[in-house]
Amino acid sequence: MFAYILKRILLMLPTLLGVLVITFAVTQFVPGGPVQQYMAEARRGPGGGEGGAVYRGAQGVDPKKIEEIKKLYGFDRPAPERFMKMLGEFARFDLGRSFFQNKSVWDLIVEKLPVSVSLGLWTFFISYLIAVPLGVAKAVRAGSRFDFVTSLIVLVGYAIPGFVLGVLLLVVFGGQLQWFPLRGLTSANWDELSWPARIVDYLWHITLPVFAMVIGSFAVTTMLTKNSFLEEIRKQYVLTARAKGLEERRVLWKHVFRNALIPIITGFPAAFIGAFFTGALLIETLFSLDGLGLLSYESVIRRDYPVVMGTLYFFTLIGLVTRLVSDLAYVWVDPRVKFD
């Protein structure tokens, strides 16, 4: 087991390095870098009154001033040197400082993480609370009208992108009916509310974004649960248990349920972490939720490269570790699987 874990960790290093190399190389060729962004904002002023394209922001500026800004951001050194310096900092888990927000990347991640965690937890738990019972019901009633109708609903929900569904929810329930707020996670008077009122206000704000994320996320789990149950129900030990006169409910919940949940349980780590980040970028942007997804989007738009590279490193590292934990969980849950 130790040898397997060590081997997987060693394999993570080239994967992580490859992601960083490709992303860093792409950022070197993207027009409108941090220097141009800074100069464009300086020309527009605080109110953004002056027009002109962003990428022409450095025109008409003293070249010495531009060189000073390049030195401030570290762009006065060659790209390979900057990349090696970044790798050294990442090896010490130092993600650097934002160019435009005057904060360390770690501080920004910690500041935005609660919003993404909140969305992810609700999405994860609601998805599994719906998907597992629905998958069991579909397996028991396989081929029935209930199975056909629920499969159609699940697949239609899966086919609709969360972003498109979010727009529809905003237009109908936030704009026309005005049942839910259009943006934010809490109201402006949050500090003035009592705790029961705060809970209601929080649930009122988070309903639409969580619904938009849940609709597409539980389809795979539902079909996986159904197929796992169907596969177990057709095995010989189930026929033997029925032949011995065991009640159908006992056969399903004591024997079939435990074995059928193995592939679902082993997917818990990846689904749990993935719920925080997968699809959150579009949903957070659409509903103006100040989380990691919106932070990443704004960093790309503003060419805030330390935040872009730092969050990418953070997400990639979490993804690789989660994949390892999922594989380990499969072995721990099912003793028949060996590390060899």
GULUM-894309 format. One record per residue (C-alpha): residue number from 1; x, y, z. Coordinates in Angstrom, 3 decimals, padded with zeros to 6 digits, always signed. Example, Ala and Ser with C-alpha at 12.3 -4.5 7.8 and 13.67 -1.06 7.14 Angstrom:
GULUM-894309
+------+----------+----------+----------+
! figu !        x !        y !        z !
+------+----------+----------+----------+
!    1 ! +012.300 ! -004.500 ! +007.800 !
!    2 ! +013.670 ! -001.060 ! +007.140 !
+------+----------+----------+----------+
END
This chain:
GULUM-894309
+------+----------+----------+----------+
! figu !        x !        y !        z !
+------+----------+----------+----------+
!    1 ! +000.000 ! +000.000 ! +000.000 !
!    2 ! +002.800 ! +002.433 ! +000.890 !
!    3 ! +004.571 ! +001.668 ! -002.398 !
!    4 ! +001.347 ! +002.295 ! -004.333 !
!    5 ! +000.728 ! +005.642 ! -002.614 !
!    6 ! +004.341 ! +006.696 ! -003.177 !
!    7 ! +004.100 ! +005.748 ! -006.854 !
!    8 ! +000.893 ! +007.749 ! -007.297 !
!    9 ! +002.402 ! +010.786 ! -005.559 !
!   10 ! +005.429 ! +010.638 ! -007.841 !
!   11 ! +003.119 ! +010.460 ! -010.857 !
!   12 ! +001.316 ! +013.584 ! -009.636 !
!   13 ! +004.453 ! +015.691 ! -009.977 !
!   14 ! +004.803 ! +015.533 ! -013.802 !
!   15 ! +001.043 ! +016.037 ! -014.178 !
!   16 ! +001.105 ! +019.115 ! -011.966 !
!   17 ! +004.237 ! +020.403 ! -013.693 !
!   18 ! +002.676 ! +019.905 ! -017.131 !
!   19 ! -000.439 ! +021.877 ! -016.170 !
!   20 ! +001.655 ! +024.748 ! -014.833 !
!   21 ! +004.002 ! +024.784 ! -017.855 !
!   22 ! +001.162 ! +024.887 ! -020.378 !
!   23 ! -000.773 ! +027.567 ! -018.495 !
!   24 ! +002.304 ! +029.711 ! -017.919 !
!   25 ! +003.257 ! +029.446 ! -021.593 !
!   26 ! -000.238 ! +030.473 ! -022.676 !
!   27 ! -000.207 ! +033.524 ! -020.403 !
!   28 ! +002.973 ! +034.751 ! -022.077 !
!   29 ! +001.200 ! +035.091 ! -025.449 !
!   30 ! -002.133 ! +036.492 ! -024.282 !
!   31 ! -002.433 ! +040.170 ! -025.269 !
!   32 ! -003.175 ! +042.798 ! -022.667 !
!   33 ! -000.952 ! +041.645 ! -019.808 !
!   34 ! -000.897 ! +043.080 ! -016.282 !
!   35 ! +001.233 ! +046.056 ! -017.325 !
!   36 ! -001.208 ! +047.039 ! -020.076 !
!   37 ! -004.134 ! +046.468 ! -017.721 !
!   38 ! -002.561 ! +048.737 ! -015.126 !
!   39 ! -001.837 ! +051.484 ! -017.641 !
!   40 ! -005.339 ! +051.246 ! -019.102 !
!   41 ! -006.888 ! +051.638 ! -015.666 !
!   42 ! -004.578 ! +054.570 ! -014.942 !
!   43 ! -005.659 ! +056.315 ! -018.179 !
!   44 ! -009.348 ! +055.755 ! -017.490 !
!   45 ! -009.000 ! +057.038 ! -013.925 !
!   46 ! -011.040 ! +055.957 ! -010.909 !
!   47 ! -014.332 ! +056.632 ! -012.619 !
!   48 ! -013.357 ! +054.905 ! -015.842 !
!   49 ! -014.274 ! +058.002 ! -017.783 !
!   50 ! -011.696 ! +057.857 ! -020.552 !
!   51 ! -012.410 ! +055.493 ! -023.380 !
!   52 ! -010.072 ! +053.445 ! -025.478 !
!   53 ! -009.316 ! +049.757 ! -025.692 !
!   54 ! -007.606 ! +048.084 ! -022.790 !
!   55 ! -004.705 ! +046.829 ! -024.844 !
!   56 ! -003.791 ! +050.379 ! -025.912 !
!   57 ! -003.474 ! +051.472 ! -022.296 !
!   58 ! +000.297 ! +051.964 ! -022.426 !
!   59 ! +000.256 ! +054.373 ! -025.385 !
!   60 ! +001.429 ! +057.866 ! -024.613 !
!   61 ! +003.029 ! +056.859 ! -021.303 !
!   62 ! +006.622 ! +057.553 ! -020.357 !
!   63 ! +008.724 ! +054.464 ! -021.211 !
!   64 ! +010.542 ! +054.809 ! -017.888 !
!   65 ! +007.218 ! +054.537 ! -016.100 !
!   66 ! +006.420 ! +051.376 ! -018.034 !
!   67 ! +009.791 ! +049.877 ! -017.102 !
!   68 ! +009.149 ! +050.688 ! -013.450 !
!   69 ! +005.809 ! +048.890 ! -013.586 !
!   70 ! +007.399 ! +045.900 ! -015.326 !
!   71 ! +010.010 ! +045.738 ! -012.587 !
!   72 ! +007.273 ! +045.990 ! -009.960 !
!   73 ! +005.469 ! +043.005 ! -011.436 !
!   74 ! +008.668 ! +041.087 ! -012.158 !
!   75 ! +008.321 ! +041.258 ! -015.945 !
!   76 ! +011.795 ! +042.730 ! -016.311 !
!   77 ! +013.218 ! +039.205 ! -015.989 !
!   78 ! +013.106 ! +036.438 ! -018.627 !
!   79 ! +010.099 ! +034.100 ! -018.635 !
!   80 ! +012.112 ! +030.944 ! -017.699 !
!   81 ! +013.538 ! +032.707 ! -014.666 !
!   82 ! +010.087 ! +033.849 ! -013.576 !
!   83 ! +008.717 ! +030.332 ! -014.066 !
!   84 ! +011.452 ! +028.706 ! -011.978 !
!   85 ! +010.920 ! +031.307 ! -009.256 !
!   86 ! +007.195 ! +030.511 ! -009.291 !
!   87 ! +007.874 ! +026.767 ! -009.000 !
!   88 ! +010.140 ! +027.370 ! -006.009 !
!   89 ! +007.425 ! +029.402 ! -004.301 !
!   90 ! +004.739 ! +026.828 ! -005.106 !
!   91 ! +006.943 ! +024.072 ! -003.657 !
!   92 ! +006.837 ! +026.018 ! -000.375 !
!   93 ! +003.062 ! +026.572 ! -000.860 !
!   94 ! +003.666 ! +030.280 ! -001.314 !
!   95 ! +001.183 ! +031.326 ! -003.996 !
!   96 ! +002.400 ! +034.928 ! -004.218 !
!   97 ! +000.440 ! +038.177 ! -004.110 !
!   98 ! -002.255 ! +039.564 ! -006.349 !
!   99 ! -001.173 ! +042.302 ! -008.748 !
!  100 ! -004.312 ! +044.373 ! -008.277 !
!  101 ! -005.887 ! +043.480 ! -004.900 !
!  102 ! -002.831 ! +043.941 ! -002.664 !
!  103 ! -003.475 ! +040.628 ! -000.934 !
!  104 ! -001.747 ! +037.280 ! -000.924 !
!  105 ! -003.365 ! +034.598 ! -003.074 !
!  106 ! -003.838 ! +032.421 ! +000.006 !
!  107 ! -005.754 ! +035.232 ! +001.731 !
!  108 ! -007.988 ! +035.594 ! -001.323 !
!  109 ! -008.636 ! +031.843 ! -001.447 !
!  110 ! -009.469 ! +031.718 ! +002.260 !
!  111 ! -011.702 ! +034.770 ! +001.850 !
!  112 ! -013.656 ! +033.349 ! -001.091 !
!  113 ! -013.667 ! +029.688 ! -000.038 !
!  114 ! -016.718 ! +029.818 ! +002.305 !
!  115 ! -019.027 ! +030.780 ! -000.562 !
!  116 ! -017.815 ! +027.916 ! -002.775 !
!  117 ! -017.906 ! +025.479 ! +000.160 !
!  118 ! -021.464 ! +026.550 ! +000.951 !
!  119 ! -022.593 ! +025.949 ! -002.627 !
!  120 ! -020.667 ! +022.686 ! -002.819 !
!  121 ! -022.027 ! +021.221 ! +000.410 !
!  122 ! -025.632 ! +021.948 ! -000.488 !
!  123 ! -025.154 ! +020.609 ! -004.011 !
!  124 ! -023.415 ! +017.450 ! -002.797 !
!  125 ! -025.882 ! +016.500 ! -000.066 !
!  126 ! -029.037 ! +017.358 ! -001.988 !
!  127 ! -027.769 ! +015.507 ! -005.072 !
!  128 ! -027.046 ! +012.307 ! -003.151 !
!  129 ! -030.222 ! +012.541 ! -001.060 !
!  130 ! -032.207 ! +012.583 ! -004.305 !
!  131 ! -030.024 ! +010.384 ! -006.515 !
!  132 ! -029.523 ! +007.306 ! -004.325 !
!  133 ! -033.185 ! +006.703 ! -003.343 !
!  134 ! -034.305 ! +007.521 ! -006.883 !
!  135 ! -031.746 ! +005.119 ! -008.361 !
!  136 ! -032.884 ! +002.326 ! -006.024 !
!  137 ! -036.530 ! +002.959 ! -006.896 !
!  138 ! -035.714 ! +002.892 ! -010.611 !
!  139 ! -033.807 ! -000.388 ! -010.260 !
!  140 ! -036.652 ! -002.071 ! -008.357 !
!  141 ! -039.157 ! -000.817 ! -010.963 !
!  142 ! -036.897 ! -001.295 ! -013.983 !
!  143 ! -038.828 ! -001.196 ! -017.243 !
!  144 ! -041.942 ! +000.356 ! -015.695 !
!  145 ! -043.576 ! +003.650 ! -016.581 !
!  146 ! -042.006 ! +005.189 ! -013.468 !
!  147 ! -038.557 ! +004.156 ! -014.680 !
!  148 ! -039.168 ! +005.587 ! -018.144 !
!  149 ! -040.585 ! +008.931 ! -016.956 !
!  150 ! -037.902 ! +009.513 ! -014.316 !
!  151 ! -035.154 ! +008.573 ! -016.794 !
!  152 ! -036.537 ! +011.106 ! -019.257 !
!  153 ! -036.680 ! +013.839 ! -016.602 !
!  154 ! -033.177 ! +013.048 ! -015.312 !
!  155 ! -031.610 ! +013.024 ! -018.782 !
!  156 ! -033.359 ! +016.239 ! -019.822 !
!  157 ! -032.087 ! +017.911 ! -016.657 !
!  158 ! -028.600 ! +016.596 ! -017.342 !
!  159 ! -028.687 ! +017.873 ! -020.920 !
!  160 ! -029.511 ! +021.433 ! -019.867 !
!  161 ! -026.316 ! +023.315 ! -018.935 !
!  162 ! -026.377 ! +024.731 ! -015.423 !
!  163 ! -025.590 ! +028.211 ! -016.750 !
!  164 ! -028.567 ! +028.159 ! -019.141 !
!  165 ! -030.841 ! +026.862 ! -016.406 !
!  166 ! -029.535 ! +029.562 ! -014.085 !
!  167 ! -030.385 ! +032.270 ! -016.609 !
!  168 ! -033.891 ! +030.832 ! -016.980 !
!  169 ! -034.368 ! +030.718 ! -013.204 !
!  170 ! -033.164 ! +034.303 ! -012.852 !
!  171 ! -035.461 ! +035.583 ! -015.592 !
!  172 ! -038.568 ! +033.738 ! -014.371 !
!  173 ! -038.274 ! +033.546 ! -010.582 !
!  174 ! -035.955 ! +036.484 ! -009.985 !
!  175 ! -037.126 ! +038.938 ! -012.647 !
!  176 ! -040.731 ! +038.284 ! -013.620 !
!  177 ! -042.146 ! +036.710 ! -010.450 !
!  178 ! -039.585 ! +038.320 ! -008.108 !
!  179 ! -039.774 ! +035.392 ! -005.703 !
!  180 ! -036.000 ! +035.178 ! -005.227 !
!  181 ! -033.152 ! +037.727 ! -005.238 !
!  182 ! -031.105 ! +038.240 ! -008.371 !
!  183 ! -027.661 ! +038.321 ! -006.805 !
!  184 ! -025.589 ! +037.837 ! -003.678 !
!  185 ! -025.626 ! +035.304 ! -000.849 !
!  186 ! -027.211 ! +037.578 ! +001.766 !
!  187 ! -029.241 ! +040.777 ! +001.897 !
!  188 ! -027.762 ! +044.223 ! +002.483 !
!  189 ! -029.287 ! +044.379 ! +005.986 !
!  190 ! -027.822 ! +041.001 ! +007.019 !
!  191 ! -026.138 ! +042.430 ! +010.136 !
!  192 ! -029.403 ! +043.870 ! +011.379 !
!  193 ! -031.343 ! +040.581 ! +011.158 !
!  194 ! -031.929 ! +038.115 ! +013.972 !
!  195 ! -030.457 ! +034.623 ! +013.648 !
!  196 ! -033.711 ! +032.962 ! +012.483 !
!  197 ! -034.150 ! +035.748 ! +009.948 !
!  198 ! -030.544 ! +035.308 ! +008.803 !
!  199 ! -031.095 ! +031.604 ! +008.175 !
!  200 ! -034.234 ! +032.322 ! +006.150 !
!  201 ! -032.453 ! +035.084 ! +004.234 !
!  202 ! -029.490 ! +032.807 ! +003.461 !
!  203 ! -031.738 ! +029.970 ! +002.229 !
!  204 ! -033.749 ! +032.487 ! +000.191 !
!  205 ! -030.602 ! +033.663 ! -001.617 !
!  206 ! -029.002 ! +030.263 ! -002.167 !
!  207 ! -032.069 ! +028.432 ! -003.519 !
!  208 ! -031.700 ! +029.348 ! -007.198 !
!  209 ! -027.916 ! +028.784 ! -007.574 !
!  210 ! -028.055 ! +025.448 ! -005.720 !
!  211 ! -031.042 ! +024.314 ! -007.803 !
!  212 ! -029.163 ! +025.207 ! -010.997 !
!  213 ! -026.157 ! +023.147 ! -009.876 !
!  214 ! -028.127 ! +020.175 ! -008.514 !
!  215 ! -030.237 ! +019.523 ! -011.622 !
!  216 ! -027.265 ! +018.461 ! -013.724 !
!  217 ! -025.152 ! +016.877 ! -011.007 !
!  218 ! -027.401 ! +014.112 ! -009.697 !
!  219 ! -028.173 ! +012.499 ! -013.074 !
!  220 ! -024.948 ! +010.486 ! -013.240 !
!  221 ! -025.295 ! +009.302 ! -009.632 !
!  222 ! -028.919 ! +008.284 ! -010.226 !
!  223 ! -028.111 ! +006.159 ! -013.275 !
!  224 ! -025.020 ! +004.714 ! -011.603 !
!  225 ! -027.099 ! +003.664 ! -008.575 !
!  226 ! -029.734 ! +002.108 ! -010.787 !
!  227 ! -027.247 ! +000.147 ! -012.889 !
!  228 ! -025.324 ! -001.011 ! -009.811 !
!  229 ! -028.510 ! -002.324 ! -008.213 !
!  230 ! -029.626 ! -004.049 ! -011.392 !
!  231 ! -026.240 ! -005.743 ! -011.697 !
!  232 ! -026.380 ! -006.971 ! -008.083 !
!  233 ! -030.024 ! -008.076 ! -008.268 !
!  234 ! -029.179 ! -010.442 ! -011.150 !
!  235 ! -026.347 ! -012.173 ! -009.287 !
!  236 ! -026.537 ! -015.702 ! -007.941 !
!  237 ! -026.436 ! -014.838 ! -004.235 !
!  238 ! -029.653 ! -012.813 ! -004.608 !
!  239 ! -031.430 ! -015.767 ! -006.192 !
!  240 ! -030.142 ! -017.973 ! -003.384 !
!  241 ! -031.365 ! -015.552 ! -000.715 !
!  242 ! -034.799 ! -015.435 ! -002.319 !
!  243 ! -034.882 ! -019.231 ! -002.619 !
!  244 ! -034.237 ! -019.474 ! +001.141 !
!  245 ! -037.428 ! -017.512 ! +001.720 !
!  246 ! -035.929 ! -014.185 ! +002.828 !
!  247 ! -038.198 ! -011.178 ! +002.567 !
!  248 ! -037.667 ! -009.061 ! -000.532 !
!  249 ! -037.030 ! -005.952 ! +001.557 !
!  250 ! -034.332 ! -007.751 ! +003.556 !
!  251 ! -032.708 ! -009.055 ! +000.384 !
!  252 ! -032.612 ! -005.588 ! -001.147 !
!  253 ! -031.463 ! -003.549 ! +001.835 !
!  254 ! -029.220 ! -006.010 ! +003.669 !
!  255 ! -027.494 ! -007.777 ! +000.789 !
!  256 ! -027.983 ! -005.880 ! -002.479 !
!  257 ! -027.787 ! -002.350 ! -001.080 !
!  258 ! -024.433 ! -002.878 ! +000.659 !
!  259 ! -022.728 ! -004.299 ! -002.446 !
!  260 ! -024.367 ! -001.953 ! -004.944 !
!  261 ! -023.196 ! +001.138 ! -003.067 !
!  262 ! -019.498 ! +000.263 ! -003.424 !
!  263 ! -018.918 ! +002.260 ! -006.661 !
!  264 ! -021.031 ! +005.118 ! -005.298 !
!  265 ! -019.245 ! +005.324 ! -001.948 !
!  266 ! -015.846 ! +005.265 ! -003.609 !
!  267 ! -016.913 ! +008.250 ! -005.703 !
!  268 ! -017.745 ! +010.303 ! -002.598 !
!  269 ! -014.355 ! +012.071 ! -002.305 !
!  270 ! -014.292 ! +013.175 ! -005.952 !
!  271 ! -017.962 ! +014.199 ! -005.903 !
!  272 ! -017.554 ! +016.022 ! -002.594 !
!  273 ! -014.592 ! +018.090 ! -003.790 !
!  274 ! -015.909 ! +018.431 ! -007.336 !
!  275 ! -019.123 ! +019.973 ! -006.047 !
!  276 ! -017.084 ! +022.931 ! -004.764 !
!  277 ! -015.471 ! +023.773 ! -008.086 !
!  278 ! -017.182 ! +022.019 ! -011.008 !
!  279 ! -019.577 ! +024.432 ! -012.655 !
!  280 ! -019.189 ! +026.929 ! -009.822 !
!  281 ! -017.430 ! +029.442 ! -012.066 !
!  282 ! -020.446 ! +030.069 ! -014.282 !
!  283 ! -022.984 ! +029.860 ! -011.463 !
!  284 ! -021.048 ! +032.220 ! -009.196 !
!  285 ! -020.554 ! +034.649 ! -012.057 !
!  286 ! -024.213 ! +034.532 ! -013.025 !
!  287 ! -025.562 ! +035.010 ! -009.505 !
!  288 ! -022.750 ! +037.419 ! -008.448 !
!  289 ! -021.585 ! +035.128 ! -005.644 !
!  290 ! -018.159 ! +036.130 ! -004.384 !
!  291 ! -016.547 ! +032.678 ! -004.415 !
!  292 ! -013.549 ! +030.948 ! -005.943 !
!  293 ! -015.209 ! +030.607 ! -009.328 !
!  294 ! -015.851 ! +034.338 ! -009.624 !
!  295 ! -012.348 ! +035.042 ! -008.305 !
!  296 ! -010.811 ! +032.871 ! -011.038 !
!  297 ! -012.948 ! +034.496 ! -013.743 !
!  298 ! -012.108 ! +038.038 ! -012.681 !
!  299 ! -008.412 ! +037.155 ! -012.391 !
!  300 ! -008.351 ! +035.878 ! -015.966 !
!  301 ! -010.143 ! +038.987 ! -017.242 !
!  302 ! -007.772 ! +041.346 ! -015.399 !
!  303 ! -004.680 ! +039.227 ! -016.228 !
!  304 ! -003.912 ! +038.877 ! -012.518 !
!  305 ! -001.426 ! +036.082 ! -013.193 !
!  306 ! -000.443 ! +035.259 ! -009.579 !
!  307 ! -004.092 ! +034.599 ! -008.758 !
!  308 ! -004.621 ! +032.656 ! -012.007 !
!  309 ! -001.597 ! +030.425 ! -011.464 !
!  310 ! -002.113 ! +030.143 ! -007.709 !
!  311 ! -005.747 ! +029.069 ! -007.921 !
!  312 ! -004.921 ! +026.709 ! -010.795 !
!  313 ! -002.186 ! +025.123 ! -008.696 !
!  314 ! -004.581 ! +024.849 ! -005.754 !
!  315 ! -007.394 ! +023.289 ! -007.823 !
!  316 ! -005.097 ! +020.882 ! -009.652 !
!  317 ! -003.432 ! +019.706 ! -006.462 !
!  318 ! -006.792 ! +019.106 ! -004.799 !
!  319 ! -008.012 ! +017.205 ! -007.866 !
!  320 ! -004.983 ! +014.916 ! -007.951 !
!  321 ! -005.144 ! +014.182 ! -004.223 !
!  322 ! -008.882 ! +013.544 ! -004.436 !
!  323 ! -008.362 ! +011.066 ! -007.249 !
!  324 ! -005.843 ! +009.203 ! -005.108 !
!  325 ! -008.213 ! +009.159 ! -002.131 !
!  326 ! -011.003 ! +007.804 ! -004.387 !
!  327 ! -008.799 ! +004.939 ! -005.557 !
!  328 ! -007.761 ! +004.169 ! -001.981 !
!  329 ! -011.396 ! +004.250 ! -000.865 !
!  330 ! -012.273 ! +001.674 ! -003.512 !
!  331 ! -009.727 ! -000.742 ! -002.047 !
!  332 ! -010.796 ! -000.069 ! +001.523 !
!  333 ! -014.509 ! -000.582 ! +000.728 !
!  334 ! -014.078 ! -003.654 ! -001.472 !
!  335 ! -011.430 ! -006.098 ! -000.097 !
!  336 ! -011.503 ! -008.033 ! -003.368 !
!  337 ! -009.624 ! -005.198 ! -005.091 !
!  338 ! -005.882 ! -005.265 ! -004.572 !
!  339 ! -003.301 ! -002.513 ! -004.992 !
!  340 ! -001.388 ! -004.755 ! -007.403 !
+------+----------+----------+----------+
END
